[in-house]
Amino acid sequence: MENVRRYRALASLCRQEAAYRPLQNWELLGQAEHFEHLADIELKAYFDACNVSQDEDTPAAATREAPVAA
């Protein structure tokens, strides 16, 4: 999660700098987009890892639904 925060902070800095450097704003906005993309990849990997470890910790009997009494 620390990498996600860093990537988002870098993206924010790029967007702020783009506001003050009109001649370089497309390059800086492209860098911001790249950092946001990296943050999304990191976030997806984090949640995928959490879901895998949670699935491994859950016993098979607990994952089945309990029968509903009529």
C-alpha positions in Angstrom: 0.0 0.0 0.0 3.0 2.3 0.5 3.8 2.1 -3.2 0.2 3.2 -4.0 0.6 6.3 -1.8 3.9 7.1 -3.4 2.6 6.7 -7.0 -0.5 8.8 -6.3 1.7 11.5 -4.6 4.0 11.6 -7.7 1.0 11.8 -10.0 -0.4 14.7 -8.0 3.0 16.5 -8.1 3.1 16.0 -11.9 -0.4 17.5 -12.3 0.5 20.5 -10.0 3.7 21.1 -12.0 1.8 20.9 -15.2 -0.3 23.8 -14.1 2.8 26.0 -13.7 4.6 24.8 -16.8 2.3 25.2 -19.8 5.0 24.3 -22.3 5.6 20.9 -20.7 2.1 20.2 -19.4 1.3 17.4 -21.9 4.5 15.5 -20.8 3.8 16.1 -17.2 0.2 15.0 -17.5 1.4 11.9 -19.3 3.7 11.1 -16.4 0.8 11.7 -14.0 -1.3 9.2 -16.0 1.6 6.7 -15.9 1.9 7.0 -12.1 -1.8 6.5 -11.7 -1.7 3.4 -13.8 1.2 2.0 -11.7 -0.9 2.8 -8.5 -3.8 0.9 -10.0 -1.6 -2.1 -10.7 -0.2 -2.1 -7.2 -3.7 -1.8 -5.7 -5.0 -4.7 -7.7 -2.0 -6.8 -6.8 -2.5 -6.0 -3.1 -6.2 -7.0 -3.1 -5.5 -10.1 -5.2 -2.9 -11.2 -2.6 -5.3 -10.4 0.2 -8.1 -12.4 -1.4 -5.8 -15.4 -2.1 -4.6 -15.5 1.5 -8.2 -15.1 2.8 -9.3 -18.0 0.6 -6.5 -20.2 1.8 -7.4 -19.4 5.5 -11.1 -20.2 5.1 -12.0 -23.9 5.7 -13.9 -25.5 2.8 -17.0 -26.2 5.1 -17.3 -22.5 5.9 -17.4 -21.5 2.3 -20.4 -23.6 1.5 -23.8 -22.0 2.2 -25.9 -23.4 5.0 -29.2 -25.1 4.0 -32.2 -22.9 4.5 -35.0 -24.4 6.7 -38.4 -24.4 5.0 
